[in-house]
């Protein structure tokens, strides 16, 4: 049963960036979309829901020095605001994660309304943020389910590869089951094609297939394959900081503009 929440009354757009497949640019999208929204003057909270903590390190945080994380939030030992830290960028805050978060799924196995722990924790953010971006792990376990119950919308990064459509169909079915049984407000905000290489016929064919099967969902913005965007996290930088004039930075800027246009459905 869905508990009463009030976050949406304050026009907070809550987006889970999710795909059960790894290596599709999920964290890259969550981090850089958050950064671009913040650069446009919106107050943004990025919540790292992945025990790998890649969103955390991508913003330059040392996971070994973290005092309070999303693990503490989910098991009820800290509030979300206690876990939240300034990212060092204007308008962008982070609720970090480390490997301890993997234990939350086990510790919550018998907890009452275990799927709603994150949603409940987010109630205290009322009015503080215009956007909350949830970076999900590459699985459909309890951590991702918590994010899907807390979110109003899902953004699905999809790699331009042959099996992309099959994975998208599976994920879409899972989201429909979550909507039916847990979070009736959940809807797909969009599918963003990542690692696009316009020089290959395969990439263009995959984009055309997604457009044909999911015409209302596919984003106009294509995120290009780029060595620079792979390098940026190792320096703890956003792509707009590491390579501001590059194609990837321009693409994520365009994606942010597109999400602002689509974002009304997430309220």
Buried (B, 14 or more C-beta within 10 A) or exposed (E): EBEEBEBBEEEBBBBBBBBBBEEBBBBBBBBBBBBBBBBBEBBBBBBBBBBBBBBBBBBBBEBEEBEBBBBBBBBEEBBBBBBBBEBEBEBBBBBBBBEBBBEBBEEBEEBEEBBBBBBBBBBEBBEBBBBBBBBBBBBBEBBBBBBBBBBBBBBBBBBBBEEBBEBBEEBBEBBEEBBEEBBEBBBBBBBBBBBBEEEEEEBBEBBEBBBEBBEEBBBEBBBBBBEBBBEBBEEBBBBBBBBEEBBBBBBBBBBBBBBBEBBEEBB
